[in-house]
Structure formats: C-alpha cells, structure tokens
Amino acid sequence: MLGTEDGDTRSEAVFRCVYADILATGSPLIVTDIATAELIKGAANAFLATHGFPRGDPCRDDVTQPRLGTTRR
C-alpha cells in the first residue's frame, strides 16, 4: 500500500522500481491518498494489537521464547 499526494506520479514509479521483484510475484499494490493510507495503517495496527503474534516459529523445535532474566539451555 502506498499513500501519495494528488498528482504525485514519481513516488509510485520509485516504489514500483524498488519493489519490482515482489510485485512481479503477484503481490498487489494499492495506491491511495495519504489520509486513506493512514487509516488503513491504523486499522491494520489495531488488528495486530488485539490479535497478537504467534510466539516462536512452529517450524523449529525451540518454539518457546525465553522470559527476561532467564537463560536458554
């Protein structure tokens, strides 16, 4: 997602150049005005804050995260 000011075509062109490899895989690019981009960012952050992140990597054996002040064996 990219928020740009009205008439700003350079930002989108630079973004597409920098992320060309990722966009080539089919990842969508949504171009909006800055206010809409900020609204989407806030909604995404609120969703992540209320749903949390999974702890550890389920593909690895050491999926538990050590707490502060403890040592990992």
C-alpha positions as MATLAB code, in Angstrom:
seq = 'MLGTEDGDTRSEAVFRCVYADILATGSPLIVTDIATAELIKGAANAFLATHGFPRGDPCRDDVTQPRLGTTRR';
ca = [
       0.000    0.000    0.000;
       1.265    3.428   -0.914;
      -0.205    6.791    0.053;
       0.606    9.676   -2.273;
      -0.431   13.264   -2.759;
      -2.643   14.172   -5.737;
      -0.626   14.370   -8.932;
       2.454   12.663   -7.456;
       3.383   10.017  -10.019;
       7.094    9.904   -9.144;
       6.551    8.243   -5.757;
       4.615    5.394   -7.322;
       7.234    4.962  -10.053;
      10.067    4.790   -7.493;
       8.057    2.386   -5.302;
       7.394    0.098   -8.275;
      11.094    0.156   -9.192;
      12.308   -0.636   -5.665;
       9.763   -3.416   -5.116;
       9.704   -4.754   -8.701;
      10.730   -8.289   -7.687;
       7.997   -8.542   -5.058;
       5.356   -7.034   -7.340;
       6.373   -9.478  -10.097;
       5.296  -12.373   -7.865;
       1.733  -11.072   -7.920;
       1.699   -9.092   -4.688;
      -0.893   -6.333   -5.038;
      -0.050   -2.652   -4.852;
      -2.791   -0.352   -3.624;
      -2.198    3.347   -4.296;
      -4.359    5.751   -2.275;
      -4.246    9.275   -0.941;
      -2.259    9.843    2.243;
      -5.305   10.093    4.548;
      -6.666    6.730    3.361;
      -3.229    5.109    3.715;
      -3.010    6.357    7.312;
      -6.485    4.982    8.053;
      -5.565    1.573    6.630;
      -2.296    1.558    8.605;
      -4.129    2.384   11.824;
      -6.730   -0.338   11.230;
      -4.026   -2.926   10.485;
      -2.071   -1.982   13.618;
      -5.222   -2.150   15.762;
      -6.000   -5.606   14.392;
      -2.485   -6.850   15.132;
      -2.526   -5.299   18.620;
      -5.755   -7.065   19.547;
      -4.949  -10.423   17.995;
      -1.273  -10.639   18.886;
       1.508  -12.503   17.182;
       2.206  -16.222   17.498;
       5.170  -16.906   19.751;
       8.123  -18.681   18.253;
       8.445  -20.422   14.926;
       6.282  -23.553   14.651;
       8.706  -24.977   12.081;
      11.509  -25.112   14.640;
      11.995  -27.153   17.803;
      12.615  -24.153   20.098;
       9.186  -22.532   19.807;
       9.142  -21.108   23.331;
      10.572  -17.672   23.904;
      12.761  -17.090   26.964;
      11.498  -14.559   29.507;
      13.620  -11.635   30.621;
      16.183  -12.640   33.186;
      16.285  -16.301   32.168;
      18.836  -18.179   30.182;
      18.175  -20.545   27.326;
      19.619  -24.028   27.646;
];
